[in-house]
Amino acid sequence: MSQPPYYVGLDVGGSTMKAGAVDDAGHRLSSVSLPTEAERGQDLGLRRMCEAIRRAAAEAGLAMSQVAAVGVATPGTMDIPAGVMLDPFNLKPWQNVPVRAFVQRELALPTAFQNDANAAAHGEFWVGASRGAHSMVLFTLGTGIGGGIVLGELVVEGEHSHGAELGHMKIEMTNPRRCGCGGYGCLEAYASATAVAHRTLEALAGYSGTSALRALVEQKGAEALTCRDVFTAAEAGDALAERLVEETAYYLAVGATNAMHVIDPDVVVFAGGMIAAGEPFLERIRGHVGRLAFPVPAARTHIRYAQLGTDAGFIGAAACARQLHRRTCQGTA
Ligand SMILES: [Zn+2]
């Protein structure tokens, strides 16, 4: 049985946007994916966001009048209090997109707006890997590394909408690698899926031993090498791939330890494609954290994988809508 009130969350990504209706207990009632097609302009993008939300409600058998609030999560730089996307690098040519005002006016519903990684963290905190926890830190491992921090009722947005940028904490100051953000030495430049592939190509160039990865690169081309290829080769016992996976676990443990020493959270969660590597990879991360972190947090902090998969964004956006709705109700009570 679903529990009212109902919310619709929307997660806007570089290639697709995913929306879903969610009930008050966090159950998914529907899910709808539409192509983002950012290149066709932001006006179309905004209309499509509303369409995705309407379809998600309809697929769940809900009239829009039964939806208490909606939440929209988007990537890239943004002004969260203003409800505006600023310059999302993977949604070119969108700029200064007034997401919250448009959706709120078009659907005539209270609308929450949030960064996509913060939303994913909120989703995992509400009904996923950190359900029942008091505080959590989330790392999403993909093309880049996103971050989210939730402390009780608070999703840490920061004073300037740049809080919880965990992928851009500096982990290397000597000969640092260049990051996608333009800076140097960021965690993302070492441990994102893209960075794992880059590090592998560099390692191969200086490696004289035999590795299945060399044959793979010759066969499909350097650009086509993926993080998954490296993890698969490591599982098959390839020595170079094993080294790269081990180093990746170490970098992620450095990031987790830094976050633990700042926040001291109940749970640290890793999300994204890399978690397909399974429990052995998580054990490696835990092992390094055990050596790097202060003894008490090292012993007590739970380190887990995310549970909501690619639905985390829209569930988290719905969680933001729920929070907005509850605050509004409390305000008028
Ligand atoms: Zn960076």
py3Dmol code that shows the C-alpha trace and the ligand (Angstrom):
import py3Dmol

protein = """\
ATOM      1  CA  MET A   1       0.000   0.000   0.000  1.00  0.00           C
ATOM      2  CA  SER A   2       1.360   3.384  -0.921  1.00  0.00           C
ATOM      3  CA  GLN A   3       1.297   6.131   1.668  1.00  0.00           C
ATOM      4  CA  PRO A   4       0.228   9.680   0.794  1.00  0.00           C
ATOM      5  CA  PRO A   5       1.321  12.419   0.441  1.00  0.00           C
ATOM      6  CA  TYR A   6       2.969  11.768  -2.917  1.00  0.00           C
ATOM      7  CA  TYR A   7       5.962  13.451  -4.489  1.00  0.00           C
ATOM      8  CA  VAL A   8       7.613  13.407  -7.901  1.00  0.00           C
ATOM      9  CA  GLY A   9      11.390  13.619  -8.180  1.00  0.00           C
ATOM     10  CA  LEU A  10      13.324  14.387 -11.352  1.00  0.00           C
ATOM     11  CA  ASP A  11      17.032  13.785 -11.958  1.00  0.00           C
ATOM     12  CA  VAL A  12      18.377  15.632 -15.004  1.00  0.00           C
ATOM     13  CA  GLY A  13      21.502  14.023 -16.472  1.00  0.00           C
ATOM     14  CA  GLY A  14      23.725  14.747 -19.449  1.00  0.00           C
ATOM     15  CA  SER A  15      22.020  12.261 -21.758  1.00  0.00           C
ATOM     16  CA  THR A  16      18.744  11.327 -20.058  1.00  0.00           C
ATOM     17  CA  MET A  17      16.430  12.699 -17.410  1.00  0.00           C
ATOM     18  CA  LYS A  18      14.695  10.265 -15.063  1.00  0.00           C
ATOM     19  CA  ALA A  19      11.564  11.037 -13.075  1.00  0.00           C
ATOM     20  CA  GLY A  20       9.557   8.983 -10.631  1.00  0.00           C
ATOM     21  CA  ALA A  21       6.647   9.265  -8.248  1.00  0.00           C
ATOM     22  CA  VAL A  22       7.524   8.366  -4.658  1.00  0.00           C
ATOM     23  CA  ASP A  23       5.237   7.979  -1.678  1.00  0.00           C
ATOM     24  CA  ASP A  24       5.766   9.320   1.844  1.00  0.00           C
ATOM     25  CA  ALA A  25       7.629   6.163   2.883  1.00  0.00           C
ATOM     26  CA  GLY A  26      10.058   6.428  -0.047  1.00  0.00           C
ATOM     27  CA  HIS A  27       8.528   3.661  -2.170  1.00  0.00           C
ATOM     28  CA  ARG A  28       9.024   4.091  -5.920  1.00  0.00           C
ATOM     29  CA  LEU A  29       5.655   4.166  -7.655  1.00  0.00           C
ATOM     30  CA  SER A  30       6.866   4.809 -11.214  1.00  0.00           C
ATOM     31  CA  SER A  31       9.899   5.707 -13.269  1.00  0.00           C
ATOM     32  CA  VAL A  32      10.121   7.479 -16.612  1.00  0.00           C
ATOM     33  CA  SER A  33      13.209   8.293 -18.713  1.00  0.00           C
ATOM     34  CA  LEU A  34      13.323  10.926 -21.453  1.00  0.00           C
ATOM     35  CA  PRO A  35      16.315  12.068 -23.538  1.00  0.00           C
ATOM     36  CA  THR A  36      17.720  15.367 -22.269  1.00  0.00           C
ATOM     37  CA  GLU A  37      18.915  16.566 -25.716  1.00  0.00           C
ATOM     38  CA  ALA A  38      20.640  19.582 -24.186  1.00  0.00           C
ATOM     39  CA  GLU A  39      21.905  20.627 -27.616  1.00  0.00           C
ATOM     40  CA  ARG A  40      18.323  21.505 -28.598  1.00  0.00           C
ATOM     41  CA  GLY A  41      18.327  24.317 -26.070  1.00  0.00           C
ATOM     42  CA  GLN A  42      17.197  24.983 -22.546  1.00  0.00           C
ATOM     43  CA  ASP A  43      13.635  26.052 -23.403  1.00  0.00           C
ATOM     44  CA  LEU A  44      12.951  22.584 -24.742  1.00  0.00           C
ATOM     45  CA  GLY A  45      14.842  21.164 -21.749  1.00  0.00           C
ATOM     46  CA  LEU A  46      12.609  22.975 -19.271  1.00  0.00           C
ATOM     47  CA  ARG A  47       9.418  21.853 -21.041  1.00  0.00           C
ATOM     48  CA  ARG A  48      10.723  18.292 -21.125  1.00  0.00           C
ATOM     49  CA  MET A  49      11.432  18.385 -17.373  1.00  0.00           C
ATOM     50  CA  CYS A  50       7.754  19.216 -16.802  1.00  0.00           C
ATOM     51  CA  GLU A  51       6.701  16.498 -19.245  1.00  0.00           C
ATOM     52  CA  ALA A  52       8.824  13.907 -17.422  1.00  0.00           C
ATOM     53  CA  ILE A  53       7.268  14.911 -14.092  1.00  0.00           C
ATOM     54  CA  ARG A  54       3.716  14.737 -15.512  1.00  0.00           C
ATOM     55  CA  ARG A  55       4.385  11.335 -17.087  1.00  0.00           C
ATOM     56  CA  ALA A  56       5.860   9.974 -13.837  1.00  0.00           C
ATOM     57  CA  ALA A  57       2.717  11.036 -11.969  1.00  0.00           C
ATOM     58  CA  ALA A  58       0.446   9.576 -14.659  1.00  0.00           C
ATOM     59  CA  GLU A  59       2.346   6.275 -14.736  1.00  0.00           C
ATOM     60  CA  ALA A  60       1.807   5.984 -10.984  1.00  0.00           C
ATOM     61  CA  GLY A  61      -1.921   6.613 -11.479  1.00  0.00           C
ATOM     62  CA  LEU A  62      -1.735  10.018  -9.811  1.00  0.00           C
ATOM     63  CA  ALA A  63      -3.446  13.218 -10.914  1.00  0.00           C
ATOM     64  CA  MET A  64      -1.154  16.237 -10.590  1.00  0.00           C
ATOM     65  CA  SER A  65      -3.515  17.520  -7.896  1.00  0.00           C
ATOM     66  CA  GLN A  66      -2.528  14.488  -5.786  1.00  0.00           C
ATOM     67  CA  VAL A  67       1.160  15.453  -5.900  1.00  0.00           C
ATOM     68  CA  ALA A  68       2.156  17.457  -2.810  1.00  0.00           C
ATOM     69  CA  ALA A  69       5.455  18.797  -4.182  1.00  0.00           C
ATOM     70  CA  VAL A  70       8.074  18.085  -6.826  1.00  0.00           C
ATOM     71  CA  GLY A  71      11.871  18.054  -6.636  1.00  0.00           C
ATOM     72  CA  VAL A  72      14.364  18.626  -9.431  1.00  0.00           C
ATOM     73  CA  ALA A  73      18.038  17.632  -9.241  1.00  0.00           C
ATOM     74  CA  THR A  74      20.530  18.876 -11.818  1.00  0.00           C
ATOM     75  CA  PRO A  75      24.284  18.633 -12.397  1.00  0.00           C
ATOM     76  CA  GLY A  76      26.931  21.315 -12.720  1.00  0.00           C
ATOM     77  CA  THR A  77      27.351  24.715 -11.155  1.00  0.00           C
ATOM     78  CA  MET A  78      24.216  26.228  -9.687  1.00  0.00           C
ATOM     79  CA  ASP A  79      22.745  28.753  -7.310  1.00  0.00           C
ATOM     80  CA  ILE A  80      20.581  26.510  -5.130  1.00  0.00           C
ATOM     81  CA  PRO A  81      18.725  29.237  -3.152  1.00  0.00           C
ATOM     82  CA  ALA A  82      17.888  31.007  -6.438  1.00  0.00           C
ATOM     83  CA  GLY A  83      16.824  27.726  -8.105  1.00  0.00           C
ATOM     84  CA  VAL A  84      19.050  28.380 -11.120  1.00  0.00           C
ATOM     85  CA  MET A  85      21.533  26.205 -13.037  1.00  0.00           C
ATOM     86  CA  LEU A  86      24.490  28.431 -13.916  1.00  0.00           C
ATOM     87  CA  ASP A  87      26.840  26.820 -16.439  1.00  0.00           C
ATOM     88  CA  PRO A  88      26.377  23.017 -16.496  1.00  0.00           C
ATOM     89  CA  PHE A  89      29.376  21.740 -18.461  1.00  0.00           C
ATOM     90  CA  ASN A  90      27.696  18.508 -19.620  1.00  0.00           C
ATOM     91  CA  LEU A  91      24.500  20.279 -20.709  1.00  0.00           C
ATOM     92  CA  LYS A  92      25.925  22.713 -23.281  1.00  0.00           C
ATOM     93  CA  PRO A  93      24.711  25.268 -24.326  1.00  0.00           C
ATOM     94  CA  TRP A  94      22.425  25.739 -21.302  1.00  0.00           C
ATOM     95  CA  GLN A  95      23.213  28.764 -19.154  1.00  0.00           C
ATOM     96  CA  ASN A  96      21.447  30.490 -16.261  1.00  0.00           C
ATOM     97  CA  VAL A  97      18.460  28.143 -16.457  1.00  0.00           C
ATOM     98  CA  PRO A  98      15.668  29.205 -14.045  1.00  0.00           C
ATOM     99  CA  VAL A  99      14.640  25.614 -13.281  1.00  0.00           C
ATOM    100  CA  ARG A 100      12.715  26.047 -10.067  1.00  0.00           C
ATOM    101  CA  ALA A 101      10.727  29.116 -11.124  1.00  0.00           C
ATOM    102  CA  PHE A 102       9.755  27.528 -14.467  1.00  0.00           C
ATOM    103  CA  VAL A 103       8.705  24.143 -13.060  1.00  0.00           C
ATOM    104  CA  GLN A 104       6.855  25.740 -10.143  1.00  0.00           C
ATOM    105  CA  ARG A 105       4.907  28.052 -12.463  1.00  0.00           C
ATOM    106  CA  GLU A 106       4.235  25.433 -15.137  1.00  0.00           C
ATOM    107  CA  LEU A 107       3.017  22.730 -12.732  1.00  0.00           C
ATOM    108  CA  ALA A 108       1.628  25.061 -10.051  1.00  0.00           C
ATOM    109  CA  LEU A 109       3.272  22.926  -7.347  1.00  0.00           C
ATOM    110  CA  PRO A 110       5.842  23.662  -4.628  1.00  0.00           C
ATOM    111  CA  THR A 111       9.209  22.828  -6.200  1.00  0.00           C
ATOM    112  CA  ALA A 112      12.504  21.922  -4.524  1.00  0.00           C
ATOM    113  CA  PHE A 113      15.785  22.318  -6.408  1.00  0.00           C
ATOM    114  CA  GLN A 114      19.004  20.492  -5.593  1.00  0.00           C
ATOM    115  CA  ASN A 115      22.422  19.475  -6.900  1.00  0.00           C
ATOM    116  CA  ASP A 116      22.277  15.918  -8.296  1.00  0.00           C
ATOM    117  CA  ALA A 117      24.912  14.412  -5.990  1.00  0.00           C
ATOM    118  CA  ASN A 118      23.327  16.069  -2.939  1.00  0.00           C
ATOM    119  CA  ALA A 119      19.984  14.626  -4.056  1.00  0.00           C
ATOM    120  CA  ALA A 120      21.461  11.135  -4.495  1.00  0.00           C
ATOM    121  CA  ALA A 121      22.892  11.409  -0.984  1.00  0.00           C
ATOM    122  CA  HIS A 122      19.486  12.454   0.351  1.00  0.00           C
ATOM    123  CA  GLY A 123      17.876   9.453  -1.378  1.00  0.00           C
ATOM    124  CA  GLU A 124      20.394   6.958   0.043  1.00  0.00           C
ATOM    125  CA  PHE A 125      20.013   8.590   3.450  1.00  0.00           C
ATOM    126  CA  TRP A 126      16.229   8.368   3.356  1.00  0.00           C
ATOM    127  CA  VAL A 127      15.609   4.852   2.027  1.00  0.00           C
ATOM    128  CA  GLY A 128      18.946   3.437   0.809  1.00  0.00           C
ATOM    129  CA  ALA A 129      22.366   2.539   2.191  1.00  0.00           C
ATOM    130  CA  SER A 130      22.138   4.977   5.111  1.00  0.00           C
ATOM    131  CA  ARG A 131      18.538   4.414   6.097  1.00  0.00           C
ATOM    132  CA  GLY A 132      18.273   4.938   9.851  1.00  0.00           C
ATOM    133  CA  ALA A 133      21.712   6.569  10.105  1.00  0.00           C
ATOM    134  CA  HIS A 134      22.298   9.967  11.709  1.00  0.00           C
ATOM    135  CA  SER A 135      24.793  11.312   9.188  1.00  0.00           C
ATOM    136  CA  MET A 136      26.424  10.249   5.948  1.00  0.00           C
ATOM    137  CA  VAL A 137      28.977  11.144   3.323  1.00  0.00           C
ATOM    138  CA  LEU A 138      28.439   9.930  -0.269  1.00  0.00           C
ATOM    139  CA  PHE A 139      30.963   9.626  -3.094  1.00  0.00           C
ATOM    140  CA  THR A 140      29.514   8.962  -6.574  1.00  0.00           C
ATOM    141  CA  LEU A 141      32.159   7.469  -8.849  1.00  0.00           C
ATOM    142  CA  GLY A 142      31.550   8.130 -12.539  1.00  0.00           C
ATOM    143  CA  THR A 143      33.046  10.344 -15.222  1.00  0.00           C
ATOM    144  CA  GLY A 144      33.856  12.597 -12.274  1.00  0.00           C
ATOM    145  CA  ILE A 145      33.375  12.204  -8.538  1.00  0.00           C
ATOM    146  CA  GLY A 146      30.300  13.800  -7.002  1.00  0.00           C
ATOM    147  CA  GLY A 147      29.792  14.268  -3.303  1.00  0.00           C
ATOM    148  CA  GLY A 148      26.932  14.641  -0.880  1.00  0.00           C
ATOM    149  CA  ILE A 149      26.782  15.163   2.869  1.00  0.00           C
ATOM    150  CA  VAL A 150      23.641  14.732   4.960  1.00  0.00           C
ATOM    151  CA  LEU A 151      23.611  15.570   8.672  1.00  0.00           C
ATOM    152  CA  GLY A 152      20.275  14.748  10.250  1.00  0.00           C
ATOM    153  CA  GLU A 153      17.698  16.904   8.422  1.00  0.00           C
ATOM    154  CA  LEU A 154      20.397  18.983   6.758  1.00  0.00           C
ATOM    155  CA  VAL A 155      21.639  18.344   3.208  1.00  0.00           C
ATOM    156  CA  VAL A 156      24.890  20.340   3.157  1.00  0.00           C
ATOM    157  CA  GLU A 157      24.595  22.800   0.276  1.00  0.00           C
ATOM    158  CA  GLY A 158      27.132  25.323   1.531  1.00  0.00           C
ATOM    159  CA  GLU A 159      26.843  29.083   1.711  1.00  0.00           C
ATOM    160  CA  HIS A 160      27.553  29.457  -2.030  1.00  0.00           C
ATOM    161  CA  SER A 161      25.995  26.185  -3.296  1.00  0.00           C
ATOM    162  CA  HIS A 162      29.464  24.614  -3.472  1.00  0.00           C
ATOM    163  CA  GLY A 163      29.369  22.444  -0.357  1.00  0.00           C
ATOM    164  CA  ALA A 164      30.199  18.730  -0.403  1.00  0.00           C
ATOM    165  CA  GLU A 165      32.385  18.915  -3.522  1.00  0.00           C
ATOM    166  CA  LEU A 166      34.193  15.826  -2.274  1.00  0.00           C
ATOM    167  CA  GLY A 167      35.644  14.981  -5.694  1.00  0.00           C
ATOM    168  CA  HIS A 168      37.697  18.148  -5.584  1.00  0.00           C
ATOM    169  CA  MET A 169      39.364  17.721  -2.218  1.00  0.00           C
ATOM    170  CA  LYS A 170      43.108  17.862  -2.790  1.00  0.00           C
ATOM    171  CA  ILE A 171      44.798  14.533  -2.176  1.00  0.00           C
ATOM    172  CA  GLU A 172      48.155  15.074  -3.919  1.00  0.00           C
ATOM    173  CA  MET A 173      50.330  18.185  -3.838  1.00  0.00           C
ATOM    174  CA  THR A 174      53.539  16.816  -5.402  1.00  0.00           C
ATOM    175  CA  ASN A 175      53.330  16.483  -9.208  1.00  0.00           C
ATOM    176  CA  PRO A 176      49.539  16.571  -8.952  1.00  0.00           C
ATOM    177  CA  ARG A 177      47.357  15.292 -11.784  1.00  0.00           C
ATOM    178  CA  ARG A 178      45.161  17.808 -13.599  1.00  0.00           C
ATOM    179  CA  CYS A 179      41.448  17.581 -12.813  1.00  0.00           C
ATOM    180  CA  GLY A 180      38.428  18.144 -15.051  1.00  0.00           C
ATOM    181  CA  CYS A 181      37.665  21.235 -12.925  1.00  0.00           C
ATOM    182  CA  GLY A 182      40.858  22.903 -14.151  1.00  0.00           C
ATOM    183  CA  GLY A 183      42.611  22.482 -10.806  1.00  0.00           C
ATOM    184  CA  TYR A 184      45.290  19.984  -9.769  1.00  0.00           C
ATOM    185  CA  GLY A 185      45.566  17.132  -7.303  1.00  0.00           C
ATOM    186  CA  CYS A 186      41.807  16.548  -6.837  1.00  0.00           C
ATOM    187  CA  LEU A 187      40.509  13.116  -5.776  1.00  0.00           C
ATOM    188  CA  GLU A 188      38.509  13.036  -9.033  1.00  0.00           C
ATOM    189  CA  ALA A 189      41.729  13.194 -11.069  1.00  0.00           C
ATOM    190  CA  TYR A 190      42.860   9.928  -9.407  1.00  0.00           C
ATOM    191  CA  ALA A 191      39.838   7.819  -8.656  1.00  0.00           C
ATOM    192  CA  SER A 192      36.942   8.616 -11.001  1.00  0.00           C
ATOM    193  CA  ALA A 193      36.165   5.937 -13.596  1.00  0.00           C
ATOM    194  CA  THR A 194      37.699   8.192 -16.247  1.00  0.00           C
ATOM    195  CA  ALA A 195      40.825   8.723 -14.137  1.00  0.00           C
ATOM    196  CA  VAL A 196      41.272   4.963 -13.655  1.00  0.00           C
ATOM    197  CA  ALA A 197      41.334   4.516 -17.457  1.00  0.00           C
ATOM    198  CA  HIS A 198      43.812   7.420 -17.854  1.00  0.00           C
ATOM    199  CA  ARG A 199      46.107   6.096 -15.129  1.00  0.00           C
ATOM    200  CA  THR A 200      46.002   2.666 -16.749  1.00  0.00           C
ATOM    201  CA  LEU A 201      47.162   4.001 -20.123  1.00  0.00           C
ATOM    202  CA  GLU A 202      50.024   5.864 -18.441  1.00  0.00           C
ATOM    203  CA  ALA A 203      50.996   2.807 -16.416  1.00  0.00           C
ATOM    204  CA  LEU A 204      50.978   0.616 -19.540  1.00  0.00           C
ATOM    205  CA  ALA A 205      53.353   3.022 -21.299  1.00  0.00           C
ATOM    206  CA  GLY A 206      55.933   2.529 -18.557  1.00  0.00           C
ATOM    207  CA  TYR A 207      55.298  -1.183 -17.924  1.00  0.00           C
ATOM    208  CA  SER A 208      57.569  -3.844 -19.412  1.00  0.00           C
ATOM    209  CA  GLY A 209      55.685  -6.886 -18.078  1.00  0.00           C
ATOM    210  CA  THR A 210      52.875  -8.707 -19.836  1.00  0.00           C
ATOM    211  CA  SER A 211      49.343  -7.477 -19.257  1.00  0.00           C
ATOM    212  CA  ALA A 212      46.029  -8.419 -20.845  1.00  0.00           C
ATOM    213  CA  LEU A 213      45.297  -4.687 -20.857  1.00  0.00           C
ATOM    214  CA  ARG A 214      47.971  -4.056 -23.477  1.00  0.00           C
ATOM    215  CA  ALA A 215      46.326  -6.466 -25.902  1.00  0.00           C
ATOM    216  CA  LEU A 216      42.943  -4.921 -25.137  1.00  0.00           C
ATOM    217  CA  VAL A 217      44.192  -1.402 -25.888  1.00  0.00           C
ATOM    218  CA  GLU A 218      45.748  -2.585 -29.155  1.00  0.00           C
ATOM    219  CA  GLN A 219      42.506  -4.292 -30.077  1.00  0.00           C
ATOM    220  CA  LYS A 220      39.977  -1.575 -29.286  1.00  0.00           C
ATOM    221  CA  GLY A 221      42.025   1.606 -29.041  1.00  0.00           C
ATOM    222  CA  ALA A 222      43.237   3.646 -26.084  1.00  0.00           C
ATOM    223  CA  GLU A 223      40.151   5.890 -25.930  1.00  0.00           C
ATOM    224  CA  ALA A 224      37.837   2.876 -25.659  1.00  0.00           C
ATOM    225  CA  LEU A 225      39.545   1.446 -22.555  1.00  0.00           C
ATOM    226  CA  THR A 226      37.165   1.628 -19.586  1.00  0.00           C
ATOM    227  CA  CYS A 227      37.464   1.442 -15.828  1.00  0.00           C
ATOM    228  CA  ARG A 228      35.428  -1.762 -16.012  1.00  0.00           C
ATOM    229  CA  ASP A 229      38.055  -3.330 -18.319  1.00  0.00           C
ATOM    230  CA  VAL A 230      40.694  -2.656 -15.667  1.00  0.00           C
ATOM    231  CA  PHE A 231      38.617  -4.151 -12.846  1.00  0.00           C
ATOM    232  CA  THR A 232      37.739  -7.191 -14.991  1.00  0.00           C
ATOM    233  CA  ALA A 233      41.425  -7.777 -15.783  1.00  0.00           C
ATOM    234  CA  ALA A 234      42.271  -7.464 -12.076  1.00  0.00           C
ATOM    235  CA  GLU A 235      39.664 -10.096 -11.213  1.00  0.00           C
ATOM    236  CA  ALA A 236      41.296 -12.398 -13.768  1.00  0.00           C
ATOM    237  CA  GLY A 237      44.626 -11.966 -11.968  1.00  0.00           C
ATOM    238  CA  ASP A 238      46.355  -9.444 -14.234  1.00  0.00           C
ATOM    239  CA  ALA A 239      49.185  -8.017 -12.086  1.00  0.00           C
ATOM    240  CA  LEU A 240      49.178  -4.494 -13.535  1.00  0.00           C
ATOM    241  CA  ALA A 241      45.386  -4.234 -13.313  1.00  0.00           C
ATOM    242  CA  GLU A 242      45.508  -5.462  -9.715  1.00  0.00           C
ATOM    243  CA  ARG A 243      47.988  -2.735  -8.870  1.00  0.00           C
ATOM    244  CA  LEU A 244      45.764  -0.078 -10.448  1.00  0.00           C
ATOM    245  CA  VAL A 245      42.670  -1.306  -8.585  1.00  0.00           C
ATOM    246  CA  GLU A 246      44.627  -1.373  -5.326  1.00  0.00           C
ATOM    247  CA  GLU A 247      45.854   2.197  -5.900  1.00  0.00           C
ATOM    248  CA  THR A 248      42.289   3.304  -6.694  1.00  0.00           C
ATOM    249  CA  ALA A 249      41.066   1.809  -3.412  1.00  0.00           C
ATOM    250  CA  TYR A 250      43.862   3.676  -1.634  1.00  0.00           C
ATOM    251  CA  TYR A 251      42.940   7.030  -3.214  1.00  0.00           C
ATOM    252  CA  LEU A 252      39.275   6.533  -2.307  1.00  0.00           C
ATOM    253  CA  ALA A 253      40.320   5.649   1.235  1.00  0.00           C
ATOM    254  CA  VAL A 254      42.334   8.894   1.421  1.00  0.00           C
ATOM    255  CA  GLY A 255      39.205  10.781   0.309  1.00  0.00           C
ATOM    256  CA  ALA A 256      36.996   8.894   2.767  1.00  0.00           C
ATOM    257  CA  THR A 257      39.465   9.477   5.614  1.00  0.00           C
ATOM    258  CA  ASN A 258      39.624  13.218   4.913  1.00  0.00           C
ATOM    259  CA  ALA A 259      35.821  13.390   4.914  1.00  0.00           C
ATOM    260  CA  MET A 260      35.712  11.335   8.137  1.00  0.00           C
ATOM    261  CA  HIS A 261      38.188  13.666   9.833  1.00  0.00           C
ATOM    262  CA  VAL A 262      36.077  16.694   8.873  1.00  0.00           C
ATOM    263  CA  ILE A 263      32.558  15.334   9.404  1.00  0.00           C
ATOM    264  CA  ASP A 264      32.929  12.155  11.505  1.00  0.00           C
ATOM    265  CA  PRO A 265      29.827  10.630   9.856  1.00  0.00           C
ATOM    266  CA  ASP A 266      27.915   7.527  10.805  1.00  0.00           C
ATOM    267  CA  VAL A 267      28.197   6.085   7.270  1.00  0.00           C
ATOM    268  CA  VAL A 268      30.410   6.594   4.191  1.00  0.00           C
ATOM    269  CA  VAL A 269      28.738   5.445   0.963  1.00  0.00           C
ATOM    270  CA  PHE A 270      30.241   4.794  -2.463  1.00  0.00           C
ATOM    271  CA  ALA A 271      27.952   4.906  -5.499  1.00  0.00           C
ATOM    272  CA  GLY A 272      28.344   4.672  -9.281  1.00  0.00           C
ATOM    273  CA  GLY A 273      29.425   2.092 -11.836  1.00  0.00           C
ATOM    274  CA  MET A 274      32.624   1.162  -9.993  1.00  0.00           C
ATOM    275  CA  ILE A 275      30.688  -0.500  -7.178  1.00  0.00           C
ATOM    276  CA  ALA A 276      30.028  -3.389  -9.581  1.00  0.00           C
ATOM    277  CA  ALA A 277      33.507  -4.481  -8.408  1.00  0.00           C
ATOM    278  CA  GLY A 278      31.729  -5.846  -5.357  1.00  0.00           C
ATOM    279  CA  GLU A 279      32.675  -6.548  -1.776  1.00  0.00           C
ATOM    280  CA  PRO A 280      36.426  -7.272  -2.309  1.00  0.00           C
ATOM    281  CA  PHE A 281      36.988  -3.696  -3.553  1.00  0.00           C
ATOM    282  CA  LEU A 282      35.078  -2.264  -0.586  1.00  0.00           C
ATOM    283  CA  GLU A 283      37.213  -4.427   1.730  1.00  0.00           C
ATOM    284  CA  ARG A 284      40.351  -2.907   0.209  1.00  0.00           C
ATOM    285  CA  ILE A 285      39.003   0.599   0.859  1.00  0.00           C
ATOM    286  CA  ARG A 286      38.080  -0.351   4.435  1.00  0.00           C
ATOM    287  CA  GLY A 287      41.574  -1.771   4.975  1.00  0.00           C
ATOM    288  CA  HIS A 288      43.258   1.469   3.918  1.00  0.00           C
ATOM    289  CA  VAL A 289      40.827   3.586   5.963  1.00  0.00           C
ATOM    290  CA  GLY A 290      41.722   1.417   8.945  1.00  0.00           C
ATOM    291  CA  ARG A 291      45.363   2.423   8.548  1.00  0.00           C
ATOM    292  CA  LEU A 292      44.763   6.082   7.632  1.00  0.00           C
ATOM    293  CA  ALA A 293      41.972   7.276   9.926  1.00  0.00           C
ATOM    294  CA  PHE A 294      41.908   7.982  13.651  1.00  0.00           C
ATOM    295  CA  PRO A 295      41.291   4.707  15.511  1.00  0.00           C
ATOM    296  CA  VAL A 296      37.765   5.439  16.798  1.00  0.00           C
ATOM    297  CA  PRO A 297      36.186   6.566  13.497  1.00  0.00           C
ATOM    298  CA  ALA A 298      38.209   3.884  11.663  1.00  0.00           C
ATOM    299  CA  ALA A 299      36.621   1.238  13.875  1.00  0.00           C
ATOM    300  CA  ARG A 300      33.086   2.633  14.026  1.00  0.00           C
ATOM    301  CA  THR A 301      32.281   4.305  10.709  1.00  0.00           C
ATOM    302  CA  HIS A 302      30.264   2.095   8.376  1.00  0.00           C
ATOM    303  CA  ILE A 303      31.633   2.009   4.830  1.00  0.00           C
ATOM    304  CA  ARG A 304      29.070   0.698   2.345  1.00  0.00           C
ATOM    305  CA  TYR A 305      27.932   0.686  -1.247  1.00  0.00           C
ATOM    306  CA  ALA A 306      24.865   2.623  -2.374  1.00  0.00           C
ATOM    307  CA  GLN A 307      21.625   0.657  -2.787  1.00  0.00           C
ATOM    308  CA  LEU A 308      19.352   2.731  -5.012  1.00  0.00           C
ATOM    309  CA  GLY A 309      21.374   2.576  -8.250  1.00  0.00           C
ATOM    310  CA  THR A 310      20.414   5.131 -10.890  1.00  0.00           C
ATOM    311  CA  ASP A 311      17.103   5.801  -9.098  1.00  0.00           C
ATOM    312  CA  ALA A 312      18.930   7.547  -6.217  1.00  0.00           C
ATOM    313  CA  GLY A 313      18.737  10.937  -7.959  1.00  0.00           C
ATOM    314  CA  PHE A 314      14.978  11.042  -8.466  1.00  0.00           C
ATOM    315  CA  ILE A 315      14.247   9.425  -5.100  1.00  0.00           C
ATOM    316  CA  GLY A 316      16.509  12.022  -3.486  1.00  0.00           C
ATOM    317  CA  ALA A 317      14.844  14.831  -5.448  1.00  0.00           C
ATOM    318  CA  ALA A 318      11.527  13.507  -4.117  1.00  0.00           C
ATOM    319  CA  ALA A 319      13.063  13.503  -0.617  1.00  0.00           C
ATOM    320  CA  CYS A 320      13.876  17.201  -1.111  1.00  0.00           C
ATOM    321  CA  ALA A 321      10.271  17.787  -2.239  1.00  0.00           C
ATOM    322  CA  ARG A 322       9.056  15.957   0.876  1.00  0.00           C
ATOM    323  CA  GLN A 323      11.291  18.089   3.095  1.00  0.00           C
ATOM    324  CA  LEU A 324       9.953  21.258   1.438  1.00  0.00           C
ATOM    325  CA  HIS A 325       6.367  20.066   1.877  1.00  0.00           C
ATOM    326  CA  ARG A 326       6.865  19.175   5.539  1.00  0.00           C
ATOM    327  CA  ARG A 327       8.546  22.502   6.301  1.00  0.00           C
ATOM    328  CA  THR A 328       5.713  24.352   4.565  1.00  0.00           C
ATOM    329  CA  CYS A 329       3.116  22.383   6.552  1.00  0.00           C
ATOM    330  CA  GLN A 330       4.948  23.077   9.805  1.00  0.00           C
ATOM    331  CA  GLY A 331       5.200  26.752   8.874  1.00  0.00           C
ATOM    332  CA  THR A 332       1.449  27.077   8.374  1.00  0.00           C
ATOM    333  CA  ALA A 333       0.416  24.809  11.266  1.00  0.00           C
TER     334      ALA A 333
END
"""
ligand_1 = """\
1
ZN
Zn 38.932 19.153 -9.354
"""
view = py3Dmol.view(width=600, height=400)
view.addModel(protein, "pdb")
view.setStyle({"model": 0}, {"cartoon": {"style": "trace"}})
view.addModel(ligand_1, "xyz")
view.setStyle({"model": 1}, {"stick": {}})
view.zoomTo()
view.show()
